[in-house]
Amino acid sequence: MLAMNKKTATVVTLGVWIAALASAAALAYVVNRAPRWADTAGHVATPAALAPAAEARAEPASEWPSVLYVPTITIVGHVHRTVASTPARPPATDIADMSCMDWRGLDIGSGRVQVCQ
């Protein structure tokens, strides 16, 4: 680890605090600003379709409904399942067929163990 003197540690700490405060200020700005509508370059609007929207903005705020009703939508998705082949496991070998060393005591704790191959 790199050793730091008191001045370097203070400068690094001050930099981290300034970055944190700047991040909090940016977050507060983004959260509290007026909502922006998405770009509608792909949509063609006719003057007749724009007229009700212009009239709606002219209404005073007291006449706006207090509840916004959104029509129900259904999202449909399809799951594409792939069949993964699992490799076959070799059959388990019986302990009688293995070559085992003698029993020995554990290095840590009490008990005995036998190593087989």
C-alpha positions in Angstrom: 0.0 0.0 0.0 1.2 3.5 -0.7 2.1 5.6 2.3 0.5 9.1 2.3 1.4 12.0 4.3 -1.2 14.2 6.1 -1.4 16.8 3.3 -2.0 14.3 0.5 -4.7 12.5 2.6 -6.4 15.8 3.2 -6.3 16.8 -0.5 -7.7 13.4 -1.5 -10.4 13.6 1.1 -11.4 17.1 0.0 -11.5 15.9 -3.7 -13.8 13.1 -2.8 -16.1 15.4 -0.8 -16.2 17.9 -3.7 -17.1 15.2 -6.2 -19.9 13.9 -3.9 -21.4 17.4 -3.4 -21.2 18.0 -7.2 -22.9 14.7 -7.8 -25.7 15.5 -5.3 -26.2 18.9 -6.9 -26.5 17.4 -10.4 -28.9 14.8 -9.1 -31.1 17.4 -7.4 -31.1 19.5 -10.6 -32.2 16.5 -12.8 -34.9 15.4 -10.4 -36.4 18.8 -9.9 -36.5 20.1 -13.4 -39.6 20.0 -15.6 -40.1 16.8 -17.6 -39.0 16.7 -21.2 -40.9 14.8 -23.9 -39.2 12.3 -26.0 -38.2 13.2 -29.6 -41.1 12.5 -32.0 -39.1 12.8 -35.2 -40.6 9.5 -36.5 -44.2 10.6 -36.0 -46.1 12.8 -38.5 -48.5 15.2 -36.8 -51.3 17.0 -38.6 -52.5 20.5 -37.7 -55.9 19.0 -36.6 -54.1 16.6 -34.2 -52.2 19.5 -32.7 -55.2 21.7 -32.1 -56.6 19.8 -29.0 -53.2 19.8 -27.4 -52.9 23.6 -27.8 -56.3 24.1 -26.3 -55.5 21.8 -23.4 -52.5 23.9 -22.5 -54.7 27.0 -22.4 -56.9 25.6 -19.7 -56.2 26.7 -16.1 -54.6 24.2 -13.8 -57.7 24.0 -11.6 -59.8 22.4 -14.4 -57.4 19.6 -15.1 -58.4 16.2 -13.8 -56.8 15.1 -10.6 -56.5 11.5 -11.7 -54.9 10.3 -14.9 -56.5 7.2 -16.4 -54.2 5.1 -18.5 -55.7 2.4 -20.8 -54.8 -1.2 -19.9 -52.2 -2.7 -22.1 -51.0 -6.3 -22.5 -47.4 -7.1 -23.1 -46.9 -10.4 -24.9 -43.5 -12.2 -24.9 -42.3 -15.5 -26.2 -39.7 -17.6 -24.5 -37.3 -19.4 -26.8 -36.0 -22.4 -24.9 -32.9 -24.2 -26.1 -32.3 -27.8 -25.1 -28.8 -28.0 -23.6 -27.3 -31.4 -23.7 -25.6 -32.3 -20.4 -22.6 -34.5 -20.7 -23.1 -38.0 -19.3 -21.4 -38.6 -16.0 -19.0 -41.5 -15.7 -20.3 -44.2 -13.4 -19.2 -43.9 -9.8 -16.3 -46.2 -8.8 -16.8 -48.4 -5.9 -14.4 -47.8 -3.0 -13.4 -51.5 -3.1 -12.0 -51.0 -6.6 -9.9 -47.9 -5.6 -6.3 -48.0 -4.4 -6.3 -46.4 -0.9 -3.5 -45.4 1.4 -3.5 -46.4 5.1 -5.6 -44.5 7.6 -3.9 -41.4 9.1 -4.7 -38.8 11.7 -5.9 -35.3 10.7 -3.4 -32.5 10.7 -5.8 -30.2 12.5 -8.5 -31.6 14.9 -9.2 -35.1 15.9 -10.2 -37.9 13.6 -8.7 -40.2 10.9 -8.8 -40.0 7.1 -8.0 -42.3 4.2 -6.9 -41.0 0.8 -8.1 -43.0 -2.2 -7.4 -42.7 -5.9 
